[in-house]
Amino acid sequence: MVTTREIIDLFVRKGDSEYGGEAVTQREHALQAAFLALQADAKPTLIVAALLHDVGHLLHDLPDDAPDAGVDDHHESSGYHFLRPRFPAAVTEPVRMHVAAKRYLCAVDPDYRDSLSEPSRISLELQGGPMTAEEAEHFIGQPFAEDAVRLRQWDDEAKVAGLKTPPLERFAEFLDQVLASETRS
């Protein structure tokens, strides 16, 4: 069973890597997403999902510019598999679905794609491009799809260079709370 300390240590060890061509590091991006969830008064599980949504990027040794070379690291899948034995579905499913949520939003909101950063547009193509109407209908009908869409929106906003956020340790209480509730289940 993973501990809060192990998760924090993972961010300390690998979180200073560049976040895929954006002006922030992996840790800054995670903290900004979690802070946006906190400001939105999200459930603790969704705050944790926001913090950990890109943990899959910390689990491999691919170069930061892998998407520019046409490599999709499938971070949503590796993150999901890393988190699934440790966290409830209310954390793991939005993490697993956050890339699909980008594809969904591109399909249902004509302005959404234009709002994406250039690195997000590049990764969108590697991830399958916008969903078809049928795929979008299926996606939004799944459990946790709405949480994944909220997470996706925070993900898109969490790329501000120099933004002040609470430190990683501020989110330890949410990790502790969610891990403790999972242990009791």
C-alpha positions as CSV (number, residue, x, y, z in Angstrom):
1,M,0.0,0.0,0.0
2,V,1.4,3.4,-1.0
3,T,1.7,6.1,1.5
4,T,1.2,9.8,1.3
5,R,5.0,10.2,1.9
6,E,5.8,7.9,-1.0
7,I,3.6,10.0,-3.3
8,I,5.2,13.3,-2.1
9,D,8.6,11.7,-2.5
10,L,7.8,10.8,-6.1
11,F,7.0,14.4,-6.9
12,V,10.1,15.6,-5.1
13,R,12.3,13.1,-7.1
14,K,10.7,13.5,-10.6
15,G,8.4,16.5,-10.4
16,D,10.9,19.1,-11.6
17,S,10.8,17.7,-15.1
18,E,9.3,19.8,-17.8
19,Y,5.6,19.4,-18.4
20,G,5.5,18.5,-22.1
21,G,6.5,21.8,-23.7
22,E,4.6,24.0,-21.2
23,A,6.1,26.8,-19.1
24,V,5.6,24.7,-15.9
25,T,7.1,21.6,-14.3
26,Q,5.2,18.4,-13.6
27,R,4.9,19.4,-9.9
28,E,3.8,22.9,-10.7
29,H,1.2,21.6,-13.1
30,A,-0.1,19.0,-10.5
31,L,-0.2,21.7,-7.7
32,Q,-2.1,24.1,-9.9
33,A,-4.7,21.5,-10.9
34,A,-5.2,20.5,-7.3
35,F,-5.4,24.1,-6.2
36,L,-8.1,24.8,-8.9
37,A,-10.0,21.8,-7.6
38,L,-9.6,23.1,-4.0
39,Q,-10.8,26.5,-5.0
40,A,-13.9,24.9,-6.7
41,D,-14.7,23.2,-3.4
42,A,-14.4,19.8,-5.1
43,K,-14.7,16.5,-3.1
44,P,-11.4,15.3,-1.6
45,T,-11.3,12.4,-4.1
46,L,-11.4,14.9,-7.0
47,I,-8.8,17.1,-5.4
48,V,-6.6,14.0,-5.2
49,A,-7.4,13.1,-8.8
50,A,-6.4,16.6,-9.9
51,L,-3.1,16.3,-8.0
52,L,-2.3,12.9,-9.4
53,H,-3.9,13.0,-12.9
54,D,-0.5,13.1,-14.6
55,V,1.4,10.8,-12.3
56,G,1.9,8.5,-15.2
57,H,4.4,11.0,-16.6
58,L,6.5,10.5,-13.5
59,L,6.5,6.7,-13.9
60,H,8.6,6.5,-17.1
61,D,12.0,7.7,-18.3
62,L,10.9,9.1,-21.7
63,P,12.3,12.5,-22.6
64,D,10.2,15.6,-21.9
65,D,9.8,16.2,-25.6
66,A,8.5,12.7,-26.5
67,P,5.2,14.1,-27.9
68,D,7.2,16.2,-30.4
69,A,8.8,13.0,-31.6
70,G,5.3,11.4,-32.1
71,V,5.4,9.3,-28.9
72,D,2.3,9.1,-26.7
73,D,3.3,7.8,-23.3
74,H,-0.2,6.7,-22.4
75,H,0.2,8.4,-19.1
76,E,-3.5,8.2,-18.3
77,S,-3.3,4.4,-18.5
78,S,-0.1,4.0,-16.6
79,G,-1.2,6.4,-13.9
80,Y,-4.5,4.6,-13.6
81,H,-2.8,1.2,-13.2
82,F,-0.4,2.7,-10.6
83,L,-3.2,4.3,-8.6
84,R,-5.9,1.7,-8.9
85,P,-4.7,-0.7,-6.2
86,R,-4.3,2.3,-3.8
87,F,-7.2,4.6,-4.4
88,P,-11.0,4.4,-5.0
89,A,-12.6,4.7,-8.4
90,A,-13.6,8.3,-7.6
91,V,-9.8,9.1,-7.9
92,T,-8.7,6.6,-10.5
93,E,-11.5,6.9,-13.1
94,P,-11.2,10.6,-13.6
95,V,-7.4,10.1,-14.0
96,R,-8.0,7.3,-16.5
97,M,-10.6,9.3,-18.4
98,H,-8.9,12.8,-18.5
99,V,-7.4,12.3,-21.9
100,A,-10.7,11.0,-23.3
101,A,-12.3,14.1,-21.7
102,K,-10.1,16.3,-23.9
103,R,-11.2,14.4,-26.9
104,Y,-14.8,14.6,-25.8
105,L,-14.7,18.4,-25.2
106,C,-13.2,18.8,-28.7
107,A,-16.2,16.9,-30.1
108,V,-18.9,18.8,-28.3
109,D,-17.5,22.4,-27.9
110,P,-16.3,24.0,-31.2
111,D,-14.3,26.6,-29.3
112,Y,-12.6,24.2,-27.0
113,R,-9.9,22.9,-29.4
114,D,-8.9,26.5,-30.2
115,S,-8.4,27.1,-26.4
116,L,-5.8,24.4,-26.1
117,S,-2.1,25.1,-25.8
118,E,0.1,24.1,-28.7
119,P,1.5,21.1,-26.8
120,S,-2.1,20.0,-25.9
121,R,-3.0,20.1,-29.6
122,I,0.0,18.0,-30.5
123,S,-0.9,15.4,-27.9
124,L,-4.5,15.5,-28.9
125,E,-3.6,14.1,-32.3
126,L,-1.4,11.4,-30.7
127,Q,-4.3,10.5,-28.5
128,G,-6.8,10.0,-31.3
129,G,-8.1,13.5,-32.1
130,P,-11.7,14.6,-31.3
131,M,-14.2,11.9,-30.6
132,T,-17.0,11.0,-33.0
133,A,-20.5,11.9,-32.0
134,E,-21.1,8.2,-31.0
135,E,-17.9,8.1,-29.0
136,A,-18.8,11.3,-27.2
137,E,-22.3,10.1,-26.4
138,H,-20.8,6.9,-24.9
139,F,-18.1,8.7,-23.0
140,I,-20.4,11.2,-21.2
141,G,-22.8,8.3,-20.1
142,Q,-20.0,6.6,-18.1
143,P,-19.7,6.9,-14.4
144,F,-17.2,9.6,-13.4
145,A,-17.3,11.2,-16.9
146,E,-18.5,14.5,-15.5
147,D,-15.7,14.5,-12.9
148,A,-13.2,13.7,-15.7
149,V,-14.5,16.7,-17.7
150,R,-14.0,19.0,-14.6
151,L,-10.6,17.6,-14.1
152,R,-9.7,18.2,-17.8
153,Q,-10.7,21.8,-17.5
154,W,-8.5,22.3,-14.5
155,D,-5.7,20.4,-16.3
156,D,-6.0,22.9,-19.2
157,E,-5.9,25.9,-16.9
158,A,-3.0,24.6,-14.8
159,K,-0.1,25.8,-17.0
160,V,0.6,29.3,-15.6
161,A,4.3,30.0,-15.1
162,G,5.1,31.4,-11.7
163,L,1.6,30.9,-10.2
164,K,1.7,30.7,-6.4
165,T,0.0,27.6,-5.1
166,P,0.0,25.9,-1.7
167,P,2.9,23.5,-1.3
168,L,2.7,19.8,-2.0
169,E,2.4,19.1,1.8
170,R,-0.9,21.1,1.8
171,F,-2.5,18.3,-0.2
172,A,-1.1,15.6,2.0
173,E,-4.2,15.9,4.2
174,F,-6.4,15.0,1.2
175,L,-4.1,12.1,0.3
176,D,-4.2,10.9,3.9
177,Q,-8.0,11.2,4.0
178,V,-8.7,9.4,0.8
179,L,-6.1,6.7,1.5
180,A,-7.5,6.2,5.0
181,S,-11.1,5.9,3.7
182,E,-9.9,3.3,1.1
183,T,-8.2,1.3,3.8
184,R,-11.4,1.2,5.9
185,S,-13.5,0.0,2.9
